[in-house]
Amino acid sequence: MALPFLLQQLLISIPVLLVVSLYVRFWRSRNPLRPMDWPVLGALSLISKFHNIHHELTVILAASGCNFKAQGPLGSGMRFFITSDPANVQHIFTTNHANYPKGEDLAEIFDIVSGSILTIDGEACHQHRAMFQSFLSNPRVLELMSRCCRDKVVNGLLPFLTRMESTRTPFDMQDLMGRLIFDLTATPIFGVDPVCLSTSTNMPSMHVAAAMDTVMEVGLLRHTVPASCWKMMRQLNLGPERKLAVAHTLLRGFVTEMMENRKARCSDPDVLAAVDILSGDPAFSSDKALLSKILINYMIAGRDTVGTTLPWVFCNLCKNPRVVSGIREEMAHIASLKASAAVSNAASNMVFFEPEETKDLVYLQAALFESLRLYPPVPFERKTALADDVLPSGHQLCSGETILVSIYSMGRMEALWGKDCHEYKPERWLSEDGRKLRYVPSHKFMAFNSGPRFCLGKDIAIRQMKTIVSAVIWNFDLELLEGQSIEPKMSPILQMKNGLKMKVKKRGGHHLE
């Protein structure tokens, strides 16, 4: 037992050493004539801050003009260029994107979805994007997604919140949103509802969602340690790699089970699912392993983006009641037309806003974008330089060098967003008259990626978030439990480390303001 324990501790220590190395190199570049005077206390202080790496990188990038180069621990061979510079982002993601693929390393890091759109480049990526574009623009699929969202909010989310309100029971908003979005993602894919969001007292276990979290968490570890280290751990089936192997088995088993359930119900010609479209494509029908990876990729993409964003949205709204008032004021005219036809279900007297009705709610969308600016679901992007290149910032990149774009830091740069860049201020997204959204280029606002890899599901994600947030905000007042620590988890997905404990209070009448 001693050997595995030591190996696990070694694996955990390497990311810390990497961050210490980054700080040391950066500090020396800013203070070349001064001796390093914090080798022990400074390093210990830094290790204590490692859980807040996104903030620490933001501090470094702000002090270094949005760009700096770094190397990993001595002998690791790891070379990084870290940036939050929009000009560099535009060059890397758009102008010269062919020189900056995802790279083979990423396919190894996320091997559970290797060969899917997350990890491929070039012509294969174009083919997969075309396939998903066709699926996501299919009117029957869009109608299915809207119907599923409506059903889950009206018959699942609102009744659950009503029950929590009646008993004044605290709940974890992050867990709730995770369950809701898991169902909203899986149902259109498989044509079968996994029913992770339940109105019963005891909700079903979320082993599959936990497996997805493991993929992301171990993925971050693989990003930050030399490949030889985590590959050794994988070969020996130790530590995080052992946990990841279990997660892989669980995810593959889930996809297989859902596809079998789909086959058992495929006699209904009115029900369409993603698996029907994909399995009918000659490129995937003969490769069941690839089809499984594509479906897992889709599940992760759908569940982790929207499901990660919504808790931050509700957290920001709780802390900014004036924004909540602004959203309700914008919705009031729609609610007044619906008051006489309130949804009749377990959540009686609830008002539900159809996706089409939320389309023109620009202040609500500005509030969503402001949360995405401060808390992007994917806090960084990784690229690899194929050939030597010179960036607009003047930095020279060598072939094989790894580029990390800190999307989290980009949203907090004073040079990009002004002195109030750390404030939650939806008004920054609005035109002077407040009736339209301002245009912000994707290389400045990277929440939906940029260039040829711009998010295909952006409009669907926005529609889902507006539908969910409008229903919750109009019908309930939200309250954060005091004393909780709200901070990001160490993961490639910006989830909350400790969840988000809340209470709700039902608003009286039809709330026409």
N, C-alpha and C positions, 0 to 999 in steps of 0.2 A: 504493500500500500504506500510505502514511503516514496517510491520512484514516481508513480503517477502524481502524487501530491506536489513533488518538487517540479515536475514538468508543467503542471498547471500554474504554479506560481511563476515559473519562468515565462510562460506564455502571457500571463497577465501583466508582468513587469515590463515587457518589451514596449507596449504602447506608451507606458509612462516614460520609459527611457527615450522614446522617439520625441515626445513632447518636450521633455527636458532638453534634448538636443536642439530642437527648434528654437527654444527660448535662448539657449546659450549662444547659438550662432547668430540669432537676431540681435541679442544684446551686444555682442561683440562688434557686429557690423555698425551699430549705432554709437558705440563707445570704444573705438579701436585702441585708444591710448590708455584706457583705464583698466586696471586689473579686475578680474571677476571676483567680487567680494561676497558672493552668497552661495558658495558651492554646496554647503550643507543645509543651512536654514532655508535658503532660496529654493533649493531642489525639493525639500520637504514641503514647503509652502505650495510649490507648483503641483506636486503629487496630490495634495489635498484639493486642488482646483481641477484636476483632470476630468472630473465628472461634468465640468462646465466648459468643455473644450471649445464649443462654438463661440462662446463669449470671449474666451482667451484669444482665439484666432482673430476675432473682430478687433480687439484692442491692438494686436500686432499689425493687422492690415491698415487700420486707421492711422497708426503712427508711421507706417512705411510707404504711404502713398498708394495703397490698395494692392501692392504687389511685393512678394519677396520669394527668394529661393531658399531651399533648405535641403538637408540631407538627413537620412535616417541614422540610426546608431552605427558607430564605426564598424566597417566590415560587412554591413548589410547590403551595400550596393544600391540603396534606395535613394533616388533623387527626385525632388519635388519642386514644382513651381506653383505657388499658391497665389490666387488672384481674386479680387472682387471688383476689377476695373471693367466697366461696360464696354469700352473700346476693345479691350482684349477678348472679352466674351463674344462680341460680335465677330471678331476675326476668327476665333476658334470654332464657333458654332455655325457661322454662316459664310463669311468671305472665303475662308480656307478650310472649310469643314472636312474636306477629303483627307487632309493631313492629320486630323485629330479623331481617329476612330475610338470606339469604346475599348478596343484592344482585346487580345486573347486573355490577358490577365483577368479581366472582368468576367469572362465566360468561365474561367476556373473558379473564381471567387464565388459566383452564384451558379454553381454547376447544376443545381436543381432545375434551372430554367435555361441552361445553355442551349443554343440553337433557336431560342425564341427572340422576340423583338427587343427585349431588354439587353441582350448581349451580342447581337450580330450587327454587322456593318455592310456597306456596299449594296450590291444588287439584291442579296438575300433580305436585307433590311427593307429595301423598296418594295419587294414582293409581299413581305409580311404587313407592311403599313397599308399597302393597297387592299389587302384582304380585310384588315380591321376597319379601314375606311369604308369599305363596302358594307361590312356588317353594321357599323355604328350609324350609317346613313340609311339603313333599311327601314322604311316607315313602320313595318310590322314590329321590328325590334324596338324602335323608339316608343311605339305605342305600348308594347309590353313593359318596357322600363318605367314609363309614366304610370301605368296601371299598378305595377308592383309597388312603386314608391307611394302612391296614394293609399293602397291597401295597408301597407306597413305603418304609415303614419296614422291613418284613421283608426285602424283596428289593433294596432300594436303599440306605437309610441304614445299617443295621447291617452289611451286607457291606462298604460303603465304609469305615466306621470300623474294621472288623476288618483290612482291608488296610492302613490307615494305622498301626494298632497293630503289625502284624507287621513293618513296615519302620521303625517309629518315625519316620514322616515327618510333619512339621508340615503343617497345613492351615489354611485360612481358614474358620472356623465361620460367619461372616456369609455368605460366598459359598455354602457348603454349604446353609445354611438357606434362602437365597434361591432356590436351585435346587429344593430340596425343595418349598417352598411354591408356587413358580411352577407346578410340575407338579400339585400338589394343588388349585390354583385353576383351572387351564386344563382339566384332564381332565373334571371335572363340567360345565363350561360347554360344551365342544365335543364331548365324547364321544370325544376323541382325546388321547392322551398325547404331549406335546411332547418328553418324555424329556430334560429339561435335567439331571436328576440321573442320572448313569451310574456304574456301578461300574468302568468302564475307566480306564486310567491318564490318558488325555486326554479330559476332559469337553468336550462341545460348547460353542461360543461362546454368549454370552448377550447378543446384540445387542438383543433385544426388552426384556430387563430393563434394559439400559443406557439404552434409549430412555425407559423409564418413569422412571428416575433423572433423566434430562435434563428431562422434563416437570416433575418436582418441583423440581429445582434452579433452573430458569429461572422456575418459578412463584414461588419465594421472591423472586427478583430483581424480578419484576413486582409483587409485593406492596409492595416497599420503595422503588420509584422512581416518579416521576410517570408516569401512563399515556402522556402525550405522548412521553416519552423512549423507552419500550420499543416503542411503536407506530411511531415513526420508525425504530428499528432493524429492526423487522419489515418495514417497507416497503422499506428499503434492503437487506434480507437480509444483515445484518452481525452479527458477534459471536455472543453467545448465541442470538439469534433465528434466525440461520442454522442453528445446531446443533439448535435446537428444531424447525425446519421439517423437517429430515432425520429427526428422531425421530418426528414426526407421520406422515410417509410410511411409515416402517418399521412403526409400530404398526398403521396401517390395512391395510398389506399383510399383516401377520401374521394379523389377524382374518379377512381375506378368504381367505387360504390355509387357515386352520383350518376355516372354514365349508365350503370346497370339499372338504376331506378328510372332513368330517362327512357331506356329501352322498354321497360315494363309499362310506360305510359305513353309511348309514341303513337298509339292508335288514334289520338285526337289530332286531326289535321289542323285545327285552329291554334294549336300551341306551337310556337316556334322558339327554338333555343340556339344559342351559339354553337353548341356541339353538333347540331344538325348541319349547319353551314360548313363548319370546319371539317367534319367527317366526310362531307360530300365533295371536298376539294381533293383532286388526285394527288396533290403534293403532300397531303397529310393522312389520307385514308389508309395508305399502306404502311404508315409509320406511327404506330400507336404510342411509342415512347415519346416522339416529338409532339404528338397531339396532347399528351399528358402534360408536357412541359409548357406548351402554349396556354393550356387552360390554367395551370398553376400561375403562370406569368400574369394572365388576365385577372385572376383572383387577387393576387398581391397588388397589382396596379390599381384596381378599383377599390379594394378595401383599405389599403394603407394610405392613399392620398386623401380621399374625402373623410374617411374615418379618423384620420389623424388631425385634419384641419378643424373639424367641427368642435371638439372640446376646447381648442384655443379660441375659437369664435365665441363660444358661450362664456368662457373665462373673461375675455376682453369686454363683452357686453355687460357682464356682472359688475365689472370695475368702472364702467362708463355708462351710468344710467341715462345721461343726456342723449347718448347714441340710441339707446333702446327707445326713448321717447320719439326721436326722429324717425326711426323705422316704423313705429306704430302710427305716427302721424301720416306717413306715406301710405300705409296700408288701410287707413280708416275709410277712404272712399270706396275701396273694394269690399271691405267688411260690411259697410252699410247696405250694399246691394245683396249681400248674402245672408243678412241677419234673419230674414224671414224664412230662409231655407237652410238653417244650420244643420250640420251633419247629425244624423240620428243613429247613434251606436252606443257602445258601452261608455264612451266618453261624451255623454249628453251635453248639449249646449256648446259644443266645441265648434270653432270655425276653422275650416280647412281651405287653404289657398291653392288652387290648381296651378300647375306649372306655367300655363299660358297667362294666368293672372299675375304672376310674379315677374313676368318678362320685363316690364317697364319700371320695376322698383329699383331705381338707380342708387338711391341712398343705401338700401340693403346690400346691393352688390358692392358698393364702395366699402361698406363695413366688412364684407367678406374679403375683398382685396387687401384691405388694411391689415387684417389678421394674417393673410398669406404673405404679405410683405415682411411682417415681423416674425412670423412662425411658419416658414415654408415647410411643407410636409417632407420634402427631400432637401436637407440642409446643405448638401454639397454635390457636385458633379465631378466625375473622374474621366479624364481623357489621357490618351497617350500620343506623343508626337512621333509620326512616322519618319519625317525628315527634319533636318535642321531648319529653323525658321526664326524670323525676327518679328516680335509682336509690336503693335502700335505704341506700347509703352517704352519701346526700345530694348526690352529684354530679349536676349538670345536664348533660344531653346535648342537642345541637342536631340538627335534621334534617340528614341527610347525613353525620353524624360516623361515623368508623370505630371499631369496638370490637375490640380484640384481647384475647382471654382467654388468659393464659399458663398452660396446663395443666401445663407443666413446673414453673413456679414454685409452683403450687398444691400440688404434692406435696412441696414443700420449705419450706413456711411453718410456723414454730414454733407460731404461733397455732392452726394446724389440726391438727398432728400431734405436737406436743410438742417438748421440747428435743432429743430423739433423732431429729428428722425427717430428718437426713441419713444415718442408719444404715439398713442393710438388715436389717430385723427382721420376718420373717413373723408372729411372735407377736402383733403389733399387730392382726392381722386375725381372731384367734381368740377365742372365748368363754373364760371363766375355766377351764372344764374342758378346753379344747382340742378339743372334739368338734364344734363348729359354727363357721361363719364369722360374724363380726360384721356387722351391717347398717351400711353406709356409704352415705349418699345420693349419687346420681349428681352432684349439683351440688357435691359436695366431692371426689369421685373421678371425674374426667372422662375417663378412658381410653376409655370406651365412649360418650362424648357424654352428653347429658341432654335431658330433655323429649321433645317430639314427634319429634325426630331421633335418639332413642336407637338405638344400633347394633342392627340387625336380626340380624346374624350373631354376636352376643356368645356365645351358647351353643355354636355351632359352633366358633368360634375357641378357646374355652376347652377344648373337647373335643379339638381337634387338638393344642393345646399340651401338654395333659396326656398324651396318647398318645405324643407325640414325646419329651418330657422324661423320662417314666417309663422308656421303652425305653433311652434313652441313659444315664441316671443309674444304672439297675440293672445294666447290663451293662458299663459302663466307668467308670474314674476319669479325670477331666479335668485337664489341666494347662495353665496359661497360659504362653506363651513370655515370658521376661523381656525387658525393655528396650523393649517396644512401647508406643506412645502410643495410649491408648484414649480417644477423644473424639468428640463428635457432629459429624456433617457439617453444613455450612450448607445446609439443605433443610427444606421443610415436613414431611418425614418424618425421624424421629430415628435415622437410620442412623449407623453408626460410620464415621468419616472414613477410617481406615486398615485397616478390617477387624478381625478378631479371630483372631490366630494361636494355635493350640492343638496339643497332642499328647494322645493317649489311651492308656490302658493297660487291657487287658482284665482284668476281675475273675475270679478263679478259681472253679471249680466252679459251683454254682447259687446261691452267695452267700446261703444261708439263714442269717439272723442271729438 
